[in-house]
């Protein structure tokens, strides 16, 4: 019998407290998944201060620590942040992509638009929402990334697995891993 390796998608979100942060992650099989494969939390005790325009310095170490915690292969990462802040301005997603060896695509899903360059970021309207999500990507064609976000499971503006990652990092959903 042949043993087939299964790859998972992961959605990350980070919540900050006074002197630490919690990364919530949700592993799922594909964009149509209605239930996660696993949810988890990682605590980061040394968190850099917030600096406008340099958000990656605060959040990137936390995401990298969480990736180390994941014991199954992943083939796509969703983050609650931007991949690009402008034509020549890297966002958290680009820094993450570079830090993990540029071998896992990263899709940024943001509720706010910091970049109006439609070659780098696109509004995506989900379900009946009148407000878009702003999608940016690296390691995957932007059009394909937008389609994945558009078709992700969930009845509302924010896809179910991305919303779940937010709940996990805030501690409103228990860690099942």
Steps between C-alpha positions, in 0.01 A plus 500: 500500500637840400528761774389839363621811678216740582568873496289749691413866475556715808339826610685709759403791720679665792355671805717724717490535874706737715823300493436196278303386196298194409508363146191307405518261211248287319602212276248391237499279191376743235295815446171309515579346840223564750695362797866546590748214509661657807504829687788614716653788693859607548608749764770754411660660804735742329292729284645805329320832546263616229668734250285653228604368159709223657227267626698200374764555772233436761301218338750306287689336792167384644390344169836328456474353850152367420620346172765311700219363720307353206589136447323434170601624155333823385464618143326837542497767770224754568581802716290785634732760348631628169764338283583836337463854631587656165690434178839489670380465859493155653223411739498228763411234242807568286727493805344171609536349152869595491561372854364153426712453189249622241352152466152540651262752341358769730159662456431818692137568589443844646188688605666833417667623183848648537591458135295594194727336239266243338799303375590430864168500688138448403168546674304177540131508587374189675143386532265795551754728666510857376856542633788325325796313636831607350705212366871503416728205434846369427600160366156468340330703227289780649195397297527144636540634855189715460301202373611292799388769746175553308412130515613426857245344729298741710182700472642840577756754381785328684552133404431250777858375549646852508238610752572188705872590515397837648288325764782256583759774556258690723432187703131482419545157338687230690817345357424145383858412413 
